[in-house]
């Protein structure tokens, strides 16, 4: 059988390029990415107050999520949802610690802001070597993977990290032992949780890929649904080492919903 023209041919310009032409094109792509990321990093560095105002917001008692839960708890008369007043002071113990933190956070911000451009440049470099149907699937995977990763990061920032940080920062083994939270520890925890939740939210993409390769079926996923829920609870307990059941449910519930969405996606893919 003859394949569709768009599915059996690649871009002529890409097929006529030599290995060194590809290397030269890749060098140009990386150069553009570095320039754009550097400019956005410099912009983030200059807006220090706004940048750290966003990053340090979850440690304040008036953070918007705490206010929401406080209002919901008062309206529904659920004491567990109310957030008591607290104050946590971050400290720095190294001479260059705050400046290096400013530099590293600006770099992270530059990469995040430049991420759409980075993905566009990389896809633009790779796409000429793909068939039409491969470009179509690749574009969908990249787009949805990026959206889901950002949703995971936002979920971590607004829900998981604030309650995790508040619990761990206020936890004491004895009243005689006071907590002194390092700024670097705060940034590392925020980065780690954001990365882990961002990767966790890629479950539907991985499920689609495995289904496309024939490794996964919707029947298998429905059979082991209970096991998946238990695994979600275990992962949630590892990500958020708190004794607060509400925080545990806040993390496990979206993971379970992602699993259910993955079943639907796999079922459609198998057809």
Secondary structure, DSSP 8 states (H G I E B T S, - for coil): ----HHHH---HHHHH--HHHHHHHHHHHHHHHHHHHHHHHHHHHH-HHHHHHHHSGGGSTT-HHHHHHHHHHHHHT-GGG--------EE--STTHHHHHHHHHHHHHHHHHHHHHHHHHHHHHHHTTS-HHHHHHHHHHHHHHHHHHHHHHHHIIIIIHHHHHHHHHH--S-TT----EEHHHHHHHHHHHHHHHHHHTTHHHHHHHHHHTTS--HHHHHHTHHHHHHHHHHHHHHHS--S-HHHHHHHHHHHHHHHHHHHHHHHHHH-
